């Protein structure tokens, strides 16, 4: 009951006329009180909730691993002779073809050594020519007993020794030529050369360490590690069995450090020979085209691969699933708009949805918003969840 302005006005008029008679006023007050209108709140309807249908479709399952980029071929550039660095023939960080000049050492000491070796060779050849003539001259004389057999034998042995000296001198010449050639340090592969670690005028030697490094980056290699369980599961699939037959495995994608997806897809080309017993993982490598040289050795990336497609999988929005201890519940709205709290068995999370392994049927409605208003067996007023707007289509620019 609500006290209204009309009730108060009526009571005031009665009390004004009979102010002396308190009992009568009290009696009249009660009469007016009982005759006033009752105002009650209108009855509430079922609470409103937002529902979404249980969808069913084929779901691709991806896996991601952390990997690092590396050159498909790497080379450490070192000196093979000792000498002063005369010049650096390339610009740091540029691409050099195989056989291109990288560094040049002072060649003069090596040229002098070669000249000396050539002179020694010439002397040996001249000496060997004389001993050979002696053998030819002494042979008929020995047959006629004009000279002793011992003299002929000495001539033959002297000729053999001279030939050996000539061979040794030729080896010295070849080594001197090699050393002179080593003063020009050439690129052993096609690739990008790193920043030089030495400067012009430095005395470098084979013990000086790396002068620089270079890598072939197109294609570029990406190394990552997968678990033994993942490897065994993947090896049962046809694409993975093809590794050893064709050398080309399944396609893989790269996610870069800025969150973008690399423009070119690659493929798995090799798995290591053994599983690391300390980590239980096996190293896998993939190759990616790198025409613009965007990827460089040492970059950390995420490798993503399609490992499985689950057919006719049930999916619900993640908001529809309530996790209670080790159980998962959903609120299902039946055809009579009454709520049924139902336990479900969930699978993997796919973006903003849960995969449902058991407990639901395709087409059923589950509550995604307002689940706190739902009660087992109670009616609700469902509203279908709005579908997300499609992404705008970007038209290619006309040339």
PyMOL commands that set and color helices and strands:
alter all, ss='L'
color gray80, all
select helices_A, chain A and resi 5-17+22-35+108-143+149-182+206-208+228-235+238-241+243-246+318-320+371-373
alter helices_A, ss='H'
color red, helices_A
select strands_A, chain A and resi 48-53+55-77+83-88+95-96+101-105+184-186+191-193+203-204+212-227+251-255+266-271+281-288+300-317+322-324+327-333+339-350+353-358+365-369+381-384
alter strands_A, ss='S'
color yellow, strands_A
deselect
rebuild
show_as cartoon
